[in-house]
Amino acid sequence: MSGLLALLDDVAAIAKVAAASVDDVAGMAAKAGSKVAGVVIDDAAVTPKYVHGFDAKRELPIIWRITKGSLFNKLVILLPLALILNAFAPWMVMPLLMLGGAYLCFEGAEKVFHWLFPHGDAHVEADLDVKDPAHLEEERVKGAIKTDFILSAEIMTITLSAIEADGFWMEAATLAVVAVAITLVVYGSVALIVKMDDIGLYTAATARTRFGQNLGRGLVKAMPRLMKVLSIVGTVAMLWVGGSIIVHGLEVTHLWAWPYETIHHWAEVAAHGVSASWQGFASWAVTAFSDGVIGLALGLLLIPVVTRVIGPVMARFSGKPAAH
């Protein structure tokens, strides 16, 4: 009996350790997930365009195919690469993170530039022209998974830099949790957004009360506005996150600490200028705004570099037009 009690005591101790580990993973995953908000919002805002022009019956199957591709990107390719990189070349994490931050700045600035100076894109218009539905679906899914790979790489790198795990398996578990959770949140939200107009139409047609009918019609009318808001929020978030990564990276790598120190000083001044209950928000607002301005400036500088130098070079090696 004493041996059995000792065994049960050991099992209870192991269960407590396991529970604590689960709590640690969940806590680190939540902390890391908050760091990738900009990428996640942009991903959710961009993905619905890939089902544009298809029959409503094909929308959810296409999103499911993209979801499976995203999970494969994160769990099978990027997670092992991130762990290997962190184990054998941790000094490369910050430069890669800054490279991803520069990409976010470029993407956000390009959207701002397009809003300020609207212009057509023959390649995009041709791509959105529905010809052979089956062939177009294959192209769209492949394009979405490629775009997801870039965003997923940034998500995994940011997560890796944000977690404070002791041990290989704890890092692996945290990365896996973040990868699965973010994928389900993003593409679950995308599925809901894409089908919201259908839900609205069904509600408006079948509701027995005037309130239900008005609610259904309101959902249909609200979808274009929601997509516009998502696009704006995603762009702002990309510039903010990208700029903060660059500023933090310059300070950590000792390349140029002035931007980080200056923004930190401005944030302290702003915090001291308001009441105690608003100090945290004031400090965050000044920091986020300054990081966003730096992100926008860097992104605007990168537009001619990417479109006139990097794009043509990649096109020469890939054999595809630079517009791709």
C-alpha positions, 0 to 999 in steps of 0.5 A: 500500500505504501508503494502504491501511495508513493507511486500515486504521489509521483504521478501527481507530482508529474501531473503538476509539472505537466500542468505547469508546463502547459500553463507556461506554453499557453502563457508564452504562446499568448505573449508571442501571439500578441507580437504578431498582431500586425501580420495576422490582421494583414493575413486576414485582410488579404486572404479573402481576395483569393476566393473573389470571382468563384462560385459560392460553393467553392469558397469554403473548400478553397479556404480549407485548402489554403488552411492546410497549406498554411499549417504545412508551411508552419509545422513541417517547414518553418518550425524545424527551421526556426528551432535549428536556427535558434539552436545553431545560429541564434545570431541570425534570428535578429537580422532575419527578423529585421529583414521580415520587418523591412518586408512589412514596411514595404508592403504597408508603404506600398498600400499607402502609396497606392491609396495616395496615387491610385494606378491600375495593374494589368497583371493583377487585373488579368489574374482576377479575370475568371477564365478556366475556374479549375485552373484559376483555383489551382493558381489562386491556392498556390499563390495564397500558400506562397504569400502565406509562407512569407507571412508565416515565416515572419510570424514564426520568427517573431514568436521565436524571438518573443518566447522565453522558453528553457529547453528545446521541447518547450520552444517547439511546443510554444511555436506549434501552439502559436502556429496552429492557433494563429492559423485557425484564427486567421482562416476561421475569420476569413471563412466567416468574413467570406460567408457573411454576405450569404449568412446575411441574405439567408437571415434576411430571407428567412427571419420571422421578425423585422429585426432579423430581416434588418439584421440580415440586410445590415450584414450584407451592407456592412461587408464592404465596409468591414473589408475596408476597415480590415485593410486599413487596420492591417496596413497600419499594424504592418507599419507599426510592427515593421517599424518597431522591429527595425527600431528594436533591431538597430538598438539590439545589434548596436548598429544605431541606438538613436531612434530607439533611445529618442522614441523611448524618451518621447514616450517617457515625456508623454507619460509624465504629461498625463495622469497616472491612469493614462501614462501606459496608454500615452507611452504606448501611443507615442511609441506606436506612432513613432514606429509607424512613421519610421516604418512608413518612411523606410517602406517608401524608400524600399518601393523603388529598390524592390520594384526596380532592382530586386523585382527584375533580378528575381524575374531574371532567375525565375523566368516570370515577369517582374510583376509577379 
